[in-house]
Each structure stands twice: as C-alpha cells, then as structure tokens.
Amino acid sequence: MSDFQDEKKAVSPIDTPSSGSLKDVKGVSSPARSASVSQVSLSEELGGTKNANYGSTLDHAFSDPAIAAHWAEVYERAGYENRHRFDPSFQWDAAEERKLVRKIDFRIMFWAWIMFCSLDLHRKNINRAISDDMLPELGMDTNDFNYGQTIFLATFLLAELPSGLVAKKLGADRFIPMQIVSWSILSGAQVWITNRAHFYVIKALMGVAMGGFIPDIVLWLTYFYKSNELPLRLAFFWTALSTVNIVGSLMAAGILQMRGINGWSGWQWLFLIEALISLVVGLFAFVLMPPGPCQTQSWFRGKNGWFSEREEYIMVNRLLRDDPSKGDMNNRTGVSASGLLKAIKEWEMWPLYIVGLCAYIPPGPPGNYLSLILRTHGFSVFQANLLTIPAYFLFACNLVILSWVSRRCKERAFISSISQWWMLPFLAAIVALPESSVWVRYALLTGVLSYPYCHAILVAWNAENSNSVQTRAVSAALYNMFVQAGNIIYDNIYREADKPLYKTGNKVLLAFVCLNIVLFYLTKAFYVWRNKVKEEKWNAMTPEEQQEYLLNTTDEGPKRLDFRFAH
C-alpha cells in the first residue's frame, strides 16, 4: 500500500486549492454538467489521440474542497461500495486511462454483448421457426401467432419494472444470470408444445423471464463507463441484434434441415439446440459478472480480481468526476416505494419514453414476417432464411455509423430522426407499388430493415438525463416498458385478412414514420426550452446563493438547477 501511495503522489501531483469560486466547479456542481457539453468526439476516442477526454485535470467536479467534502459525505451516507477509492487529489495520465478502458471493454462490454446475444437468440428464433411450417403443425394462423407475440410482449413489459427493482436490490450480477438460465430452460421447453394453448403459456413465461434484462444490464454498464463513453458501447451492444439475426439465420438454414430426425420437426431442433447454447452463457454469467469496479475478486476471477489498486482508483475517480451522482446509492440498495414514485413523476423524462413507444414500430412487422413473406413468394425454407442476412448486415453497419455521427456532432434528436427519414422512401414505395415483383418487394423490405437503429443513442440519452442512480434505475425500466408497448402495437399491425401484401398494415407503418419525425423534433425543442428555464433561474441567483444551493439543495436528479439536459 505504501508503494502505491508514493506512486499516487508521484504522478502529476497537485495542490488542492483552499477555496474555489463557482466557475472552478464542474460536473454536477456547475451548469457545465450539461451532458452535451461534456462530450468528446468519437474519432478521438477510437483513435486514442492526446486530445481525447482521458487523463485527470486540475479542474474537475471536486476541485473545490467544500464540494469534495459534501460529496464524500453523500458517498459515506449512501454506503457507496467504491467510496474507499474516492480521492479528489488523485491524478493519472491519458495513456493509462485509455489502456484501462480497453481492458474494461474486453472484461465487461464484450461479456455484456454475449449475454445480449443469448437473449436475442430466443426473442427472434420464433421468426425463423415459423418458416418451417410451425404454425400449421400447431393448428395456428397469423392472428394466433400475433396473439402469442402480444402475450410475450405484454408479460415482458409488465416484468420490466419489477425486474429492475429486484436487480437493483440483489445486484445485476446475481439476477441477470438467473434470468438467462430461466429463459434458456423455457425456450427449450418449446420442443414439446403441441397446440396454441401451450404456445401462449410458454410465451407468457418467457416474457416474465426476459423482462428487465436490457435496463438491468445498461444500469450495470453505467458502473464502469463515463456518460460520453456509453453511446459507442451501446452501439456495439446492439450489434448483437444483427449478429444474432445473421448467425441465427445461418444456423436455422442448417438446423431446420434436421426435420425428421428422431421424428421431430426442424423447428423443434432449433429451439433445443439454441436453448443449450444460451444455458451455457447463463451458467458462465454467474462467475463472469462482477458487482462493480472494486468488487472483481472471486474464486473464478482470481483472489486479486481483474484490476490493480491503482486501476480501481482511476476507474472510480474518473466516473465520479464525470458524474458525481453515480455514487449516491449502493449497488445493493433497492429503490424505495417513495423513490420509485418520485422517479416515475420525473415528467421531464417522459418525452423520451414517448419517443421509445413509437420510434421502432415501422420496421417491426416487416422484421417479424420477412422470412414468411419470402416463403409465400415461392422461396424454400433455406433460401428464405439466407435472404434475410443482407438486411441484418446493413442494419449493423448503419447502427454503428449513426451512433458515430451522433457522438461526432454531439447531437441526439436530429441524428436519431435520420432513422425515420431512411425508412420513409422505402415504405412510401411499398405502399405506392403493392403489386411489384418479388425481387423489387424484397429490395424495398431489405431497405426498411437496414435502417440506422437509434436505440443505442436513446438509451444513453435517457441514462444521461436521469442524473442519479435511483432515477436511472427506474427510467431505464420505464423507457424499455414503452419500447415493449410499441412492440405490442406493431405485432398487431399485419393481420391475417391483410396478407400476403399487407396493404393496410404498410399504410399504418408509413403514418408512424411521419409521426416519429415530428416527435424527434418536438423532443429536441422541449429540452432546449427546459434548459433555458433552468439557465434563467440559475443566473438569477448570486454566486453566494449558487454555492449554497450546490451544498444544501434537496433537489435530485434532473430537477437540479445546475443540471442541463442532453438533446
């Protein structure tokens, strides 16, 4: 320990000022806490340039000793699990922080991506199973399938918030592995369904098991990443969707050829084999998910853990200087009933929830039915599954590009609206040319499904605007509940009577695209207006009043006058 303390003093030592004016205080202690101000360009982060937002500085959230003492008391009172590594005078250089972030990417982000793949494998394999005559073999039609998907999404939605609250109390590192094992067993049980009732029951149980996984894991990631690092990582995280769709389509193309082995249909083998794969992921998750940056020691991860003492100091202090509110709650502390109600009543978060409800409706039905639509046009099971791959590959590319542009431009609302502008001409052509040839229709549907997915931007945007661990835990679940509600809507847009061209359904999707463009622009205007109101109130205060507010205010989360909304 003494050697490390000597090393701490040797690296860029500073003399903490005995007093500081308001302008010296950054982070939550200044209007500069605006998430949009703190961004660094993605090209700098990817390229590792010296100008990137890495390395400690003399001017940070805790430069003022009074502010530092205030937050130290907050962390102690909250029982923050990393408070023993909090040190306002600690310094480090950019090179070692970049090296540490790469280590976190490998240890934390990559495993989060693997776990998400195990989720999406089972959310989407039903779309491939129905290309193998699953519906007629169970005595079901398109409407029955829609009802089953609606049941799944309804239970998924209802489980979101309870799951988030349980994960916050038990710890995501304990609860997420339980979820993965549960849905693996349930998905494998689909092998034995023989009728519509069995299908409905299994879908309901799978929704309960899967609900809350995404907000739970996003909250877990915020324990390791700064706010300006998260959008890029979430973009990578959501490439799991395309990866699973591509790999899943290739697997399905082969596995579905096993029809007849042991007297089973191909779709039964698909459910069984993929269940075994995700079960292995779930078992490993029990030992590969640490509770937090300073809690990586275990029998499996090693008695010394993944990070050295100095790396733990860097991790904790870089996170808290970026957002001091990340230490205002222990990672094993549950959200109280009053805290839950308070977070739900954060009305300034609701525009993002409304966007989450509507933004993903237009591509939903084409994504669910693409392989089935291709079957109705005469393609074989094998061909139908392979023809879905180009759309998923382009989707992944566009997802990363859109997130890169958002970070580069430091813009969320306008850039996210590009996702809707992209789909507009393709859906307009589908509506205008309903009797087009099979290859023209395939090209248009591929165009819709290759849209630049803005979900990573919106999830990170929601997390930044929450501005407290408690609000972030609840808002992540609420946002995803609205997304699932949107999924319920789109699962009932394509109807049996409207097949095979779904003319009415496509007109509804086109209307939603137009609505979504307006919603993104209104959300932008809303947060510009709220920041203007906060700025006026803040500037009306004297410097002494501002300092008093910083040290003694009872305002929390996005209600703080020194916080500015990202947009």
Secondary structure, DSSP 4 states (H G I P E B T S, - for coil): -HHHHHHHHHSS-----S---GGG--GGGSGGG-TTTT---HHHHHHT-TTSS-S--SSSTT-SHHHHHHHHHHHHHHT-TTGGG--TT----HHHHHHHHHHHIIIIIHHHHHHHHHHHHHHHHHHHHGGGTHHHHTT--HHHHHHHHHHHHHHHHHHHHHHHHHHHHH-HHHHHHHHHHHHHHHHHHGGG--SHHHHHHHHHHHHHHHTTHHHHHHHHHHTTS-TTTHHHHHHHHHHHHHHHHHHHHHHHHHHGGGTTGGG--HHHHHHHHHHHHHHHHHHHHHHH--SSTT---BTTTBTT-SS-HHHHHHHHHHHHHH-GGGGSS-TTPPPPHHHHHHHHT-GGGHHHHHHHHHTTTTTHHHHHHHHHHHHHTT--HHHHHHTTHHHHHHHHHHHHHHHHHHHHHT-SHHHHTHHHHHHHHHHHHHHH-TT--HHHHHHHHHHHHT----HHHHHHHHHHHH-SHHHHHHHHHHHHHHHHHHHHHHTTTS-GGGTTTTHHHHHHHHHHHHHHHHHHHHHHHHHHHHHHHHHHHHHTS-HHHHHHHHHH----GGG-TT-----
